[in-house]
Amino acid sequence: MDVFGRVLKDHYQGRQKGKLWLHNSYGKPEDMPVDIFYRTKNELTELESMAIELCEGNTLDIGAGVGSHALILQNRGIDVTAIEISESACDIMRRRGVKKVINADILQFESEQFDTVIMLMNGIGLCGDIKGLHNFLDYLKRLLLPGGQVIFDSSDIAYLYKADEFIASNYYGEISYQYEYQSIKGKWFKWLYVDFPMLQQIAEKIGWQCEMIYEDDMDQYLARMRRSD
């Protein structure tokens, strides 16, 4: 069941009953505010606002959710395509006015190329793990037009762990999540947070120029990549 899509739909229709819980592999479940996915331009973080300003040309918004970033880009005159795996979220996007919506897994989408690919709210996390990041960065090359750019944010989450909690066989940013809403639990899924030095090391080895655009005081950063090969 698409638990995430269900709570998004209930929230959109003004009939959300109960909290969205996010179970994780590192600690106690967290109460996730659903209205964060419905923010307006004035409610964006500084990092998100900077990312939006960097977008140019034909733009692909990966993991678009209910389309908040896509709508802001659209209102700026950007030709934006929003891709999202949740069917319910895609339906909401269309109702909210996003003009180009694709309901698909990004890894199965290769029908078009773009000047800008954007992934916000740690959208790069869909890679799941470091191996997945290698594969995804290779895949992104097929989605970019010559001179194109990839813009996304992530975080160094080392602060979540004590020194003796790091597992030598796994990168500490490889974690798992599970959504729960109205006592219904979705499937566990892998999610990746990657620190910038690790990202830069991997990206440059496989033909990307990688730069940090911004970093806040919570170890969250905004990165931009362009092909170097």
C-alpha positions, 0 to 999 in steps of 0.5 A: 500500500502507498501509505505516503500517498494516502496521507498526502491525499487525506491532507490535501482533502482536509481529512487527515486523521492521525499522524504520519510516523516515520520509523527508522533504523537508528532510533525512535519513530519520528512524527513527520509533519505532512504540511512540509510537502505543501509549502509555498515559495515564502516557506522554503528554506534558504537552501531550497530557495537557492536551488530554485534560483539555480534552475534554468532551461528544461528542468526535471524535478525528481521525486516531486511529491505533491509538486511544491517545488515544481509549481514554484519553478513553473510560476518562474517561467521554467519549463518543468517536468515533475516525476513521482512514483506515487500515483496519489501524489501525481494526482494531487500535483495535477489538481494543484496545477502542475502542467507536466506530471509523470507517474514513474520510477525515475530509473525507468525513465529515459524518454527525454533529456534536460538542462537541469535535474533537481532533487530537493529534500534529500531526493538523492536518498532514493539511491538507497546506498553507496553502490546505488549512488554510483549507479544513479550518478552514471544513469543521470548522465543520460538525462542531461543535455550537453552543459546540463546540471544536477542540483540537489541537497543532502546531509552529513548525519554522523551526528546521529551516532556515537563513536562506537555505533558506526558499523565498519561494513556499512557507510553510516549514511545508509539507513532504512525508513518505514511509513506508518499512518492510521496504524497501517505500515508500509514496506521498509525502504533504504535511504541514503544521506551522503556527506559531501567529501564522499559525494565528491570523491565518487562523482569525480571518479565517474566523470562529474564536476561536483561543487558545494553551493551552500552549507547550513549549520545543521550539516545540510548542503546544496550541491551542483554537478556537471559532466566532466567527461 
